[in-house]
Amino acid sequence: MTTGCLFIISAPSGAGKTSLIKALLSKDAHLSLSISYTSRQPRPGEVNGRDYHFVSEQTFREMQVQGEFLESAEVYGNLYGTSQKWINKAIVSGQDILLEIDCQGAEQVRRYFAQAIGIFILPPSGKVLEKRLITRDQDHTDVIRKRLEAVREEVSHVNEFDYVIINDELENAVNNLVCIVNAERMKRERQIKKYQTLIAQFT
């Protein structure tokens, strides 16, 4: 059995990666989204176990000490982490996994999964990014300011990723994501391993 692909999607806050991921998952039943753990409070409409595993800061810290996270980071005062046990089990079973994490987390993941495929999402402009952050009405003004200040740092990591998508038109960006996922699945090494019995019939 071939192992699954591990896709990492990162972007500055407000670039639209969450909308892109939801659209991608609706088009591809063979992709599973890794649900991160977080110490922050749920936003309106978020559901525990679907959007995040919401835990207390104390519980999160205990999980860190026990080595349960593949990667973890503190972002704007909140803690986020990815379950190492779940990722390992899913990848070995052949399941393709999608990780929505920041650049700091992506770097940690690559230490364990060098073959992970990195996709970076950029907004079409700084003005569009600021407008998206303001109009989504999820954060206080000071948090929005901090997110905008962090954009330069996030974008400075763009060279660490395999693919870059400009999220100007949602449909086009989603189609680009679908193409990347399919192309990675069709790579020679994966196909030869997956279809070795078939290939053996002709050699």
Salt bridges, closest charged atoms under 4 A:
ASP28 OD2 - ARG185 NH1 2.80
GLU46 OE2 - ARG40 NH2 2.89
ASP51 OD2 - ARG50 NH2 2.94
GLU57 OE2 - ARG61 NH2 3.56
ASP96 OD2 - ARG185 NE 2.72
GLU107 OE2 - ARG111 NH2 3.99
ASP139 OD1 - ARG43 NH2 3.55
ASP139 OD2 - ARG136 NH2 3.33
ASP139 OD2 - ARG147 NE 3.08
GLU149 OE2 - ARG145 NH1 3.13
GLU153 OE2 - HIS157 NE2 2.81
GLU160 OE1 - ARG110 NH1 3.87
GLU160 OE2 - HIS157 ND1 2.76
GLU184 OE1 - LYS187 NZ 3.40
GLU189 OE2 - ARG188 NH2 3.01
